[in-house]
Amino acid sequence: MKEKVYIKIFTEIIGKILLKKNRLRLVVFNPKQEVIVQWIP
């Protein structure tokens, strides 16, 4: 998932709840820098 999308979705209440309950596995990346920003196993 792109970093911009991650920030937009997971700063919302529902996104925070999903992260808190460990319901998602994500790899967040920055396509311009071509780096992984965050990895949630």
Order of alpha helices (4+ residues) and beta strands (2+ residues): alpha-alpha-beta-beta
